[in-house]
Amino acid sequence: MHKLIKSTMIAMTLPAIAITLPMTAQAEDVCEFNESRSGLVGCYHSQISSAEAFLNAVVKRGKWSDRSQGAVILDVRSTPEYKAGHPEGSYNVPSPFIYQYCNDVGDPGPQDDRQPDGACKSGGDRIAQTQEDFVRYVESIVPDKDTPIYTMCRTGVRSVGAANFLKEAGYTHVRNMWEGFVGIYLQAPNQGPNGEPGPLDVNHDTLLNDEDKNGWRYYQRLPYQTRLLPHLIYADRVDTYYLD
């Protein structure tokens, strides 16, 4: 994997989510993680799988002999996505947007404009989150910057930018959850009618649907909850929890 040295502000536009994620790093930072799906480069500690994050941050929570080593999951998805399901004990600190007003897709009600995981089916206007406000809020809930932090979003794109923000702010052990909560279709050769690459039926049920996406919720089937605990939800804009 190529190593890139970053010394200036980089702004990258992500067509898939129609946002720009600015990313800065000091000259001595080595950016090792090239996220080919998004064009982003990660400058944080390392990547982590959803399964390992579940083991470290959920199964082992409260069992560390050194409490400072207890891992924290930061769910950086929008508030409706967090409401629809999130890892137990995860903090919702959205980045780079707090809420999205879904475009009307012609279904009977506003709830039908969203996916089962809370994401919009067809985009829409967003309540933005600034890098400064994101970092300030994380510092208020995780003041020890040596705490292991795992950033998680829907498909592992927004969480790259969030992890870079925290690395820049001085957090030393930030890891990005590569698969995300929902995940993506894995690509494999010879899946198309002419032998071209295509989505992989990872659970071998002859169907291609959400169950084949490689994230926390679907193919990995890791436990999640919809219960909202006041100390875990994003209190700066708590009003957004009542928009849907």
C-alpha positions as CSV (number, residue, x, y, z in Angstrom):
1,M,0.0,0.0,0.0
2,H,1.4,3.3,-1.0
3,K,2.3,5.8,1.8
4,L,1.5,9.4,1.2
5,I,2.9,12.4,3.0
6,K,0.4,15.1,3.6
7,S,1.5,18.7,4.4
8,T,-1.4,20.9,3.1
9,M,-5.2,21.1,3.5
10,I,-6.9,18.6,1.2
11,A,-10.5,18.9,0.3
12,M,-12.1,16.0,-1.5
13,T,-15.6,15.8,-3.0
14,L,-17.4,12.5,-2.6
15,P,-19.9,12.0,-5.4
16,A,-21.5,9.1,-3.5
17,I,-22.6,11.3,-0.6
18,A,-22.4,14.7,-2.3
19,I,-20.3,16.4,0.4
20,T,-16.8,17.8,0.8
21,L,-14.6,16.6,3.6
22,P,-11.7,18.8,4.4
23,M,-8.7,17.0,5.8
24,T,-5.5,18.4,7.3
25,A,-2.4,16.8,8.7
26,Q,1.0,17.9,10.0
27,A,4.0,17.5,7.6
28,E,5.3,14.5,9.7
29,D,2.0,12.5,9.4
30,V,2.1,9.4,7.2
31,C,-1.2,8.6,5.6
32,E,-1.3,4.9,5.0
33,F,-5.0,4.0,4.3
34,N,-6.1,4.6,0.7
35,E,-9.9,4.3,0.7
36,S,-10.3,3.4,-3.0
37,R,-14.1,3.5,-2.7
38,S,-14.2,7.2,-1.8
39,G,-10.8,8.7,-2.9
40,L,-10.1,9.6,0.8
41,V,-6.7,8.9,2.4
42,G,-6.7,8.0,6.1
43,C,-4.0,9.4,8.4
44,Y,-5.2,7.7,11.6
45,H,-3.8,4.8,13.6
46,S,-5.3,1.8,11.7
47,Q,-8.4,0.2,10.3
48,I,-10.6,-2.2,12.2
49,S,-13.2,-4.8,11.3
50,S,-16.8,-4.6,12.6
51,A,-16.3,-7.9,14.4
52,E,-13.1,-6.8,16.2
53,A,-14.8,-3.5,17.1
54,F,-17.7,-5.4,18.6
55,L,-15.4,-7.6,20.6
56,N,-13.3,-4.8,22.0
57,A,-16.0,-2.1,22.5
58,V,-19.1,-4.1,23.4
59,V,-18.2,-7.6,24.6
60,K,-15.2,-6.4,26.7
61,R,-16.8,-3.1,27.9
62,G,-16.2,-2.7,31.6
63,K,-13.8,-5.6,31.7
64,W,-10.5,-3.9,30.9
65,S,-8.1,-4.0,33.8
66,D,-6.9,-0.5,32.7
67,R,-10.1,1.6,32.2
68,S,-8.2,4.0,30.0
69,Q,-7.8,1.2,27.4
70,G,-11.6,0.7,27.1
71,A,-12.6,1.3,23.5
72,V,-15.3,3.7,22.4
73,I,-17.4,3.5,19.2
74,L,-18.2,6.9,17.7
75,D,-21.2,6.5,15.3
76,V,-20.8,9.5,13.0
77,R,-24.0,8.9,11.0
78,S,-27.0,11.3,11.0
79,T,-29.5,11.2,13.8
80,P,-32.2,9.2,12.0
81,E,-29.6,6.5,11.1
82,Y,-28.5,6.2,14.7
83,K,-32.1,6.0,15.8
84,A,-32.8,3.1,13.4
85,G,-30.0,1.0,15.0
86,H,-26.6,1.4,16.5
87,P,-24.0,-0.7,18.4
88,E,-24.7,-0.9,22.1
89,G,-22.9,1.9,24.1
90,S,-21.9,3.8,21.0
91,Y,-21.9,7.6,21.0
92,N,-23.7,9.4,18.2
93,V,-21.5,12.4,17.1
94,P,-22.6,13.1,13.5
95,S,-20.1,14.2,10.9
96,P,-20.1,15.8,8.4
97,F,-23.9,16.3,8.6
98,I,-26.3,16.0,11.6
99,Y,-29.6,15.4,9.8
100,Q,-30.8,14.9,6.2
101,Y,-34.3,15.9,5.0
102,C,-35.2,13.1,2.5
103,N,-36.4,13.8,-1.0
104,D,-39.9,12.5,-1.6
105,V,-39.8,9.2,-3.5
106,G,-43.5,9.0,-3.9
107,D,-44.3,6.6,-1.0
108,P,-47.2,7.2,1.3
109,G,-45.4,8.9,4.2
110,P,-42.1,10.5,5.2
111,Q,-40.9,7.3,7.0
112,D,-41.1,5.5,3.6
113,D,-38.6,7.9,2.2
114,R,-35.9,6.3,4.3
115,Q,-34.1,3.0,4.2
116,P,-34.6,0.5,7.1
117,D,-31.3,1.8,8.5
118,G,-32.6,5.4,8.5
119,A,-30.6,6.7,5.5
120,C,-32.5,8.6,2.8
121,K,-33.5,6.6,-0.3
122,S,-33.0,9.6,-2.6
123,G,-30.8,12.2,-0.9
124,G,-32.0,15.6,0.3
125,D,-30.9,18.8,2.1
126,R,-28.7,18.4,5.2
127,I,-28.0,20.1,8.5
128,A,-24.2,20.4,8.3
129,Q,-21.7,19.6,11.1
130,T,-18.4,21.6,11.1
131,Q,-15.1,19.9,11.9
132,E,-14.6,22.3,14.8
133,D,-17.9,21.4,16.4
134,F,-17.4,17.7,15.8
135,V,-14.0,17.7,17.5
136,R,-15.1,20.0,20.4
137,Y,-18.0,17.6,21.2
138,V,-15.8,14.5,21.1
139,E,-13.4,16.2,23.4
140,S,-16.2,16.8,25.9
141,I,-17.2,13.1,26.0
142,V,-13.8,11.5,25.5
143,P,-11.3,13.9,27.1
144,D,-8.4,11.4,27.3
145,K,-6.9,11.5,23.8
146,D,-5.1,8.1,24.3
147,T,-8.5,6.4,24.5
148,P,-9.0,3.9,21.7
149,I,-11.7,5.3,19.4
150,Y,-13.4,3.5,16.6
151,T,-15.2,5.7,14.0
152,M,-18.2,4.1,12.3
153,C,-20.6,5.3,9.6
154,R,-22.9,3.6,7.1
155,T,-20.4,2.3,4.6
156,G,-17.0,3.4,5.9
157,V,-16.7,6.7,4.1
158,R,-17.8,9.5,6.4
159,S,-15.9,7.7,9.2
160,V,-12.6,8.2,7.3
161,G,-13.0,12.0,7.4
162,A,-14.1,11.8,11.1
163,A,-11.1,9.7,12.0
164,N,-8.8,12.2,10.3
165,F,-10.3,15.1,12.2
166,L,-9.7,13.3,15.5
167,K,-6.1,12.4,14.5
168,E,-5.5,16.0,13.7
169,A,-6.9,17.0,17.1
170,G,-4.4,14.9,18.9
171,Y,-6.2,11.6,19.4
172,T,-3.5,8.8,19.2
173,H,-5.5,5.6,18.8
174,V,-8.2,6.3,16.2
175,R,-9.3,3.4,14.0
176,N,-11.8,3.4,11.2
177,M,-14.4,0.7,11.0
178,W,-13.9,-0.3,7.3
179,E,-17.2,-2.1,6.7
180,G,-19.5,0.4,8.5
181,F,-22.9,-0.3,10.0
182,V,-24.6,-1.3,6.7
183,G,-21.7,-2.1,4.5
184,I,-21.4,-2.5,0.7
185,Y,-21.6,-5.3,-1.8
186,L,-18.3,-7.0,-2.2
187,Q,-17.1,-7.3,-5.8
188,A,-15.8,-10.6,-7.3
189,P,-14.8,-11.7,-10.8
190,N,-17.0,-13.7,-13.1
191,Q,-20.3,-12.5,-11.5
192,G,-21.7,-10.9,-14.6
193,P,-23.3,-12.6,-17.6
194,N,-20.1,-12.1,-19.6
195,G,-17.7,-12.9,-16.9
196,E,-17.2,-9.3,-15.7
197,P,-16.9,-8.4,-12.0
198,G,-20.1,-7.9,-10.0
199,P,-21.6,-8.0,-6.6
200,L,-21.0,-11.2,-4.6
201,D,-23.8,-13.3,-3.0
202,V,-21.9,-13.6,0.2
203,N,-24.5,-15.7,2.1
204,H,-25.1,-18.0,-0.9
205,D,-28.9,-17.8,-0.8
206,T,-29.1,-17.1,-4.6
207,L,-30.4,-13.6,-3.8
208,L,-28.7,-10.3,-3.9
209,N,-30.1,-8.0,-1.3
210,D,-29.2,-6.1,1.9
211,E,-28.3,-9.4,3.6
212,D,-25.2,-9.5,1.3
213,K,-23.9,-6.2,2.4
214,N,-20.8,-6.7,4.5
215,G,-21.4,-4.4,7.5
216,W,-22.3,-4.7,11.1
217,R,-26.1,-4.9,10.7
218,Y,-26.6,-7.3,7.7
219,Y,-24.1,-10.1,6.7
220,Q,-22.2,-9.9,10.0
221,R,-25.4,-9.9,12.0
222,L,-23.8,-8.3,15.0
223,P,-26.2,-7.1,17.8
224,Y,-27.5,-3.6,17.7
225,Q,-30.2,-1.6,19.5
226,T,-32.6,1.2,18.9
227,R,-32.9,2.4,22.5
228,L,-31.8,6.1,22.9
229,L,-29.8,6.8,26.0
230,P,-29.5,10.5,26.9
231,H,-25.8,10.4,27.6
232,L,-25.0,8.8,24.2
233,I,-27.1,11.0,21.9
234,Y,-25.8,14.1,20.3
235,A,-27.0,16.8,22.8
236,D,-25.9,19.9,20.8
237,R,-28.8,19.4,18.4
238,V,-31.1,17.1,20.3
239,D,-34.0,18.7,18.5
240,T,-33.1,16.7,15.4
241,Y,-34.1,13.5,17.2
242,Y,-37.8,14.6,17.0
243,L,-37.9,15.5,13.3
244,D,-38.9,12.0,12.2
